[in-house]
C-alpha cells in the first residue's frame, strides 16, 4: 500500500526531498527565502553632556517594537561599578540605545569588569581606562556586534567631566556632547547650537565673514539640566519612539545622582 501511495504521488516518489533552499512544488510565489535576523531596534534616545566638574547622561524610558510599546519604563542609562541593587559606590555612568538585549548584555559585562578591576587592584578604574576597555569589548564582537550606540561618562583624574561616544564596533572619541538613538538627528543639532555654540556670532563684532564666532564655554550644571529637559521634551513631540519618562544620571566628584522627569505618554 505504501508503494502504491508513493507511485501515485510523483512528489514523494523519490522519498523526502524538501529543502529550505527549494520551495515546495505548490508554492504560489516561486522560491521562498528562509532566514533569521538576530537584531531589532527598540527605539528611544540618549544624550550626554560634560561640564567643568560634572557629566550628565540621560535617556527616555520608552521601549518599542515597530508601532508597539513594550514598556514605559525601560532604563537606558546605568551606574557602572556600584552595588547591584542600589548602584551605591558607582563612579561611571553608561548609556546604551538600540537593541535592548545587547545593551543589557554590554552593561552587565562592563559592570563586571569594573568591579573585578577594583577587587584585583584595590582602587577604582579611571574613566579613561574604562573608556578604552569598553572600546576593546565592542571591537572583540565586531563580527557579530552589539547593536547599540553607547555613551560613557564620569569624572576624569583632573576632576573634569568626561564623555566618550562609541559606534557599535568600538571606535570612540571624547566629546563635550553627543546624542544617540531614534531622535539623535533631532537632538544633536540642538546640542551643537546650545552647548558648542556652533554658528553663533557676537553681535556688532563685524560684518559678513568678519563676524567673530562665539566661543564655547562650559555651562553650569543647572543650565545643562534645563537643556536636557528641553531636548527630550521637543523630541517627544516629534518622534513616536521617544517618551514616557526622562531618566538622568549626574556624575560629580561626590558620586552619582539620579533624577527622573515625566514625559508625554502618547
C-alpha positions, 0 to 999 in steps of 0.5 A: 500500500505504501508503494502504491501511495508513493507511485501515485504521488510523483512528489514523494516518489523519490522519498523526502526531498524538501529543502529550505533552499527549494520551495515546495512544488505548490508554492504560489510565489516561486522560491521562498527565502528562509532566514533569521535576523538576530537584531531589532531596534527598540527605539528611544534616545540618549544624550550626554553632556560634560561640564567643568566638574560634572557629566550628565547622561540621560535617556527616555524610558520608552521601549518599542517594537515597530508601532508597539510599546513594550514598556514605559519604563525601560532604563537606558542609562546605568551606574557602572561599578556600584552595588547591584541593587542600589548602584551605591559606590558607582563612579561611571555612568553608561548609556546604551540605545538600540537593541535592548538585549545587547545593551543589557548584555554590554552593561552587565559585562562592563559592570563586571569588569569594573568591579573585578578591576577594583577587587584585583587592584584595590582602587577604582578604574579611571574613566579613561581606562574604562573608556578604552576597555569598553572600546576593546569589548565592542571591537572583540564582537565586531563580527557579530556586534552589539547593536547599540550606540553607547555613551560613557561618562564620569569624572576624569583624574583632573576632576573634569567631566568626561564623555566618550561616544562609541559606534557599535564596533568600538571606535570612540572619541571624547566629546563635550556632547553627543546624542544617540538613538531614534531622535539623535538627528533631532537632538544633536543639532540642538546640542551643537547650537546650545552647548558648542555654540556652533554658528553663533556670532557676537553681535556688532563684532563685524560684518559678513565673514568678519563676524567673530564666532562665539566661543564655547564655554562650559555651562553650569550644571543647572543650565545643562539640566534645563537643556536636557529637559528641553531636548527630550521634551521637543523630541517627544513631540516629534518622534513616536519612539521617544517618551514616557519618562526622562531618566538622568544620571549626574556624575560629580566628584561626590558620586552619582545622582539620579533624577527622573522627569515625566514625559508625554505618554502618547 
